[in-house]
């Protein structure tokens, strides 16, 4: 028979309109029944799930969350919601990063098959690497590919100076992740998960970290938790064990830099660009810096009514980013 947690998961997924998770839990119940000798009930339940899936496909139903326009009540100041439309093809990253993200997407889309065999899909990712290398966009891509809302956690509202209040706010966020399926993004997570042995540490910070670690450990909801940091060396080592996948981002290679530039300038004429000089000027710049430089060059070209973006204009924009003090 179904456990109490499985019954709650069935009700929750039905309320959220999440057919995929509903079927996955039902298959878990069938597998549990088969192990306990209730083979006839298990087979009937599997047949019901297969029939329901077939009916849903014929009527064109899609796995989508119940729309959430804006978090309310106590959550209003803790979460900002958006509905991204980015896709994996929009992301210019190393093959290892793309492989990791594709694995998460595959496991999420086929979680019913994994759950039927007693395995859990990846539900948490830690993204580490320099600023501007695609970590935030990756969270948007996961939400866009899975047709889920993206909830950005406002850490400036979560972290307070009052004893116990930060942990209470974290609990609200994890409760929300259990109730509303989505991608929950903790940017600059080192503010929550700094090394416990640092000399300037205080008791409250250690308690916040311990609470965060505990919530991560207990996370079994259908939502995906994504945390990102530009400073992985500041993280407490225990945090790495709490995430199903750790993805490392790097500055773009010359080939990736060229792809970023081509993608961002796709709407304007770039014929005749000297890619060797542009590649040299792009060295050491992040994905976001390259994007900003391209936008600057394109806007200058459009407003000056020039027929195309020239090498000189693009080089000047890249130079501005290099000497802006950010790089």
C-alpha positions as CSV (number, residue, x, y, z in Angstrom):
1,X,0.0,0.0,0.0
2,X,1.0,3.6,-0.4
3,X,2.9,5.3,2.3
4,X,1.7,8.5,4.0
5,X,4.3,10.5,2.0
6,X,3.2,9.0,-1.3
7,X,-0.5,9.8,-0.5
8,X,0.5,13.4,0.2
9,X,2.6,13.6,-3.0
10,X,-0.3,12.3,-5.0
11,X,-2.6,15.0,-3.6
12,X,0.0,17.7,-4.0
13,X,0.8,16.8,-7.6
14,X,-2.9,16.6,-8.5
15,X,-3.5,20.1,-7.0
16,X,-0.5,21.5,-9.0
17,X,-1.7,19.9,-12.2
18,X,1.6,18.0,-12.5
19,X,0.5,14.9,-14.3
20,X,4.0,13.6,-14.7
21,X,4.8,13.6,-11.0
22,X,1.3,12.2,-10.2
23,X,2.0,9.2,-12.5
24,X,5.5,8.8,-11.2
25,X,4.3,8.5,-7.6
26,X,1.5,6.1,-8.7
27,X,4.2,3.9,-10.3
28,X,6.1,4.0,-7.0
29,X,3.0,2.7,-5.2
30,X,2.7,-0.1,-7.8
31,X,6.3,-1.1,-7.4
32,X,5.9,-1.1,-3.6
33,X,2.7,-3.2,-3.9
34,X,4.5,-5.7,-6.2
35,X,7.3,-6.2,-3.7
36,X,4.8,-6.9,-0.9
37,X,3.1,-9.6,-3.0
38,X,0.1,-7.6,-4.3
39,X,1.0,-8.4,-7.9
40,X,-2.6,-8.1,-9.2
41,X,-3.2,-4.7,-7.7
42,X,0.3,-3.6,-8.9
43,X,-0.5,-4.7,-12.5
44,X,-4.0,-3.0,-12.4
45,X,-2.4,0.3,-11.2
46,X,0.2,0.2,-13.9
47,X,-2.5,-0.3,-16.5
48,X,-4.5,2.6,-15.2
49,X,-1.4,4.8,-15.3
50,X,-0.7,3.8,-18.9
51,X,-4.3,4.4,-19.9
52,X,-4.3,7.8,-18.3
53,X,-1.0,8.8,-20.0
54,X,-2.4,7.8,-23.3
55,X,-5.6,9.8,-22.8
56,X,-3.6,12.8,-21.8
57,X,-1.4,12.6,-24.9
58,X,-4.4,12.3,-27.2
59,X,-6.1,15.4,-25.7
60,X,-2.8,17.3,-26.0
61,X,-2.4,18.0,-22.3
62,X,1.1,19.3,-21.3
63,X,3.0,19.2,-18.1
64,X,2.8,22.8,-16.9
65,X,2.6,24.3,-13.4
66,X,-0.4,26.1,-12.1
67,X,0.4,29.8,-13.0
68,X,1.7,31.8,-10.1
69,X,1.6,35.5,-10.9
70,X,3.4,36.7,-7.8
71,X,4.3,35.3,-4.4
72,X,2.0,36.6,-1.7
73,X,2.1,37.2,2.0
74,X,5.4,36.5,3.8
75,X,6.9,35.2,0.5
76,X,6.3,38.5,-1.4
77,X,9.6,40.0,-0.2
78,X,11.6,36.7,-0.4
79,X,10.9,35.6,-4.0
80,X,10.7,37.2,-7.4
81,X,9.1,35.1,-10.1
82,X,9.5,35.1,-13.8
83,X,8.6,32.7,-16.7
84,X,11.8,32.4,-18.9
85,X,11.6,31.2,-22.5
86,X,15.3,30.5,-22.9
87,X,16.4,27.1,-24.3
88,X,19.5,25.0,-24.0
89,X,20.5,26.0,-27.6
90,X,20.7,29.7,-26.5
91,X,23.5,28.8,-24.0
92,X,27.1,29.0,-25.2
93,X,29.1,27.0,-22.7
94,X,31.6,24.2,-22.5
95,X,30.4,20.7,-23.5
96,X,30.8,19.5,-20.0
97,X,28.3,22.1,-18.7
98,X,25.9,21.4,-21.5
99,X,26.1,17.7,-20.7
100,X,25.3,18.2,-17.0
101,X,22.3,20.4,-17.8
102,X,21.1,18.0,-20.4
103,X,21.3,15.2,-17.9
104,X,19.2,17.1,-15.4
105,X,16.6,17.9,-18.1
106,X,16.4,14.3,-19.2
107,X,16.0,13.0,-15.6
108,X,13.3,15.6,-15.0
109,X,11.4,14.8,-18.2
110,X,11.6,11.0,-17.5
111,X,11.3,11.0,-13.8
112,X,8.4,8.6,-13.8
113,X,10.7,5.9,-15.3
114,X,13.3,6.5,-12.6
115,X,10.9,6.6,-9.8
116,X,9.3,3.3,-10.9
117,X,12.7,1.7,-10.3
118,X,13.2,3.5,-7.0
119,X,15.6,6.2,-8.2
120,X,15.2,9.9,-7.7
121,X,15.8,12.5,-10.5
122,X,18.4,15.2,-9.9
123,X,16.6,18.0,-8.0
124,X,19.5,20.3,-6.9
125,X,22.4,21.9,-8.7
126,X,25.4,24.0,-7.5
127,X,26.8,26.3,-10.2
128,X,30.3,27.6,-9.6
129,X,32.6,29.9,-11.7
130,X,33.5,33.4,-12.6
131,X,30.9,36.2,-12.9
132,X,29.2,36.4,-16.2
133,X,29.9,32.9,-17.5
134,X,26.3,31.7,-17.8
135,X,25.2,30.5,-14.3
136,X,22.1,32.7,-14.0
137,X,21.1,32.0,-17.6
138,X,21.5,28.3,-16.9
139,X,18.8,28.6,-14.2
140,X,16.6,30.4,-16.7
141,X,17.2,27.6,-19.3
142,X,16.2,24.9,-16.9
143,X,13.0,26.8,-16.2
144,X,12.3,27.5,-19.8
145,X,13.0,24.0,-21.0
146,X,10.7,22.5,-18.3
147,X,8.0,25.2,-18.7
148,X,8.4,26.1,-15.0
149,X,8.4,29.4,-13.2
150,X,11.8,30.7,-12.0
151,X,11.8,31.9,-8.5
152,X,14.8,34.2,-7.6
153,X,15.5,34.1,-3.8
154,X,16.1,37.7,-2.5
155,X,18.9,36.9,-0.1
156,X,19.0,40.6,1.0
157,X,15.5,40.0,2.5
158,X,16.3,36.5,3.8
159,X,19.4,37.3,5.8
160,X,18.6,39.5,8.8
161,X,20.4,40.4,12.0
162,X,17.7,38.9,14.2
163,X,18.3,35.6,15.9
164,X,16.4,32.8,14.2
165,X,14.6,34.9,11.7
166,X,16.8,33.9,8.7
167,X,16.2,30.2,9.4
168,X,12.5,30.8,9.6
169,X,12.5,32.6,6.2
170,X,14.5,29.8,4.7
171,X,11.8,27.4,5.9
172,X,9.2,29.5,4.2
173,X,11.1,29.2,0.9
174,X,11.6,25.5,1.1
175,X,7.9,25.0,2.0
176,X,7.0,27.1,-1.1
177,X,9.2,24.8,-3.2
178,X,7.3,21.9,-1.9
179,X,3.9,23.4,-2.6
180,X,4.6,25.1,-6.0
181,X,6.8,23.3,-8.5
182,X,9.4,25.6,-10.1
183,X,13.1,26.4,-10.3
184,X,14.3,28.1,-7.1
185,X,17.5,30.1,-7.7
186,X,19.9,31.0,-4.8
187,X,22.4,33.4,-6.4
188,X,25.5,34.3,-4.5
189,X,24.8,31.4,-2.1
190,X,28.1,31.9,-0.3
191,X,26.3,34.5,1.7
192,X,24.3,31.6,3.3
193,X,26.8,28.8,3.1
194,X,30.2,30.3,4.0
195,X,32.9,28.2,5.7
196,X,32.0,27.5,9.3
197,X,35.6,27.7,10.5
198,X,36.3,31.3,9.4
199,X,37.8,33.4,12.2
200,X,35.1,36.1,12.1
201,X,32.3,33.6,12.2
202,X,29.5,34.0,14.8
203,X,27.0,31.6,16.3
204,X,24.1,32.8,14.3
205,X,25.9,32.4,10.9
206,X,26.7,28.8,11.9
207,X,23.0,28.2,12.8
208,X,21.9,29.6,9.4
209,X,24.3,27.4,7.6
210,X,23.2,24.3,9.6
211,X,19.5,25.1,8.8
212,X,20.3,25.5,5.1
213,X,22.2,22.2,5.0
214,X,19.3,20.5,6.8
215,X,16.7,21.9,4.4
216,X,18.8,20.8,1.4
217,X,19.2,17.3,2.8
218,X,15.4,17.0,3.4
219,X,14.5,18.4,-0.1
220,X,12.4,15.7,-1.8
221,X,9.8,18.0,-3.6
222,X,9.4,18.1,-7.4
223,X,11.0,21.6,-7.6
224,X,14.6,22.1,-8.7
225,X,17.0,24.0,-6.4
226,X,19.8,25.9,-8.1
227,X,22.5,27.7,-6.2
228,X,25.3,29.7,-7.8
229,X,28.5,31.4,-6.5
230,X,31.4,33.2,-8.0
231,X,33.6,32.3,-5.0
232,X,33.4,28.5,-4.4
233,X,36.4,28.7,-2.1
234,X,34.3,30.6,0.4
235,X,31.7,27.7,0.7
236,X,31.6,25.3,3.6
237,X,32.7,22.0,2.2
238,X,29.6,20.3,3.5
239,X,27.5,22.3,1.0
240,X,29.0,20.4,-2.0
241,X,27.6,17.1,-0.7
242,X,24.1,18.4,-0.5
243,X,23.7,19.0,-4.2
244,X,23.0,16.3,-6.8
245,X,25.1,18.0,-9.5
246,X,28.0,20.5,-9.2
247,X,28.7,22.3,-12.5
248,X,31.8,24.4,-13.0
249,X,31.8,27.3,-15.4
250,X,34.8,28.9,-17.0
251,X,35.6,32.0,-19.2
252,X,34.8,31.3,-22.8
253,X,37.3,29.7,-25.2
254,X,38.1,31.6,-28.4
255,X,35.5,29.4,-30.2
256,X,32.8,30.1,-27.6
257,X,33.6,33.8,-27.6
258,X,33.1,33.9,-31.4
259,X,29.8,32.0,-31.0
260,X,28.6,34.5,-28.4
261,X,29.5,37.4,-30.7
262,X,27.8,35.8,-33.7
263,X,24.6,35.1,-31.8
264,X,24.3,38.6,-30.3
265,X,25.0,40.3,-33.6
266,X,22.8,38.0,-35.7
267,X,20.3,40.8,-36.5
268,X,22.9,43.1,-38.0
269,X,25.4,43.0,-40.9
270,X,28.8,41.7,-39.7
271,X,30.3,40.9,-43.1
272,X,34.1,41.5,-43.3
273,X,34.9,41.3,-39.5
274,X,38.5,40.4,-38.7
275,X,37.9,37.5,-36.4
276,X,41.6,37.1,-35.5
277,X,41.8,40.6,-34.1
278,X,38.4,40.2,-32.4
279,X,39.5,36.9,-30.9
280,X,42.5,38.6,-29.4
281,X,40.5,41.4,-28.0
282,X,37.9,38.9,-26.5
283,X,40.5,37.0,-24.5
284,X,39.7,37.0,-20.8
285,X,36.2,38.6,-21.2
286,X,33.2,36.7,-19.8
287,X,30.1,35.7,-21.7
288,X,28.1,38.7,-20.3
289,X,30.9,41.1,-21.0
290,X,31.1,40.0,-24.6
291,X,27.3,40.3,-24.9
292,X,27.4,43.9,-23.5
293,X,30.2,44.8,-25.9
294,X,28.2,43.4,-28.9
295,X,25.1,45.3,-27.9
296,X,27.1,48.5,-27.6
297,X,28.6,48.1,-31.0
298,X,25.3,47.1,-32.6
299,X,23.5,50.1,-31.2
300,X,26.2,52.5,-32.3
301,X,26.0,51.1,-35.8
302,X,22.2,51.4,-36.0
303,X,22.1,54.9,-34.6
304,X,24.9,56.1,-37.0
305,X,23.0,54.5,-39.9
306,X,26.2,52.6,-40.9
307,X,25.6,49.7,-43.3
308,X,27.4,47.1,-41.0
309,X,29.3,46.6,-37.8
310,X,32.9,47.2,-38.4
311,X,35.9,45.5,-36.8
312,X,37.0,48.9,-35.4
313,X,33.6,49.6,-33.7
314,X,33.5,46.1,-32.2
315,X,37.1,46.3,-31.0
316,X,36.4,49.7,-29.4
317,X,33.4,48.2,-27.5
318,X,35.4,45.2,-26.4
319,X,38.2,47.6,-25.2
320,X,35.6,49.6,-23.2
321,X,34.6,46.4,-21.3
322,X,38.2,45.5,-20.7
323,X,39.1,48.9,-19.3
324,X,35.9,49.4,-17.4
325,X,37.4,48.1,-14.2
326,X,35.1,45.0,-14.2
327,X,37.6,42.8,-16.0
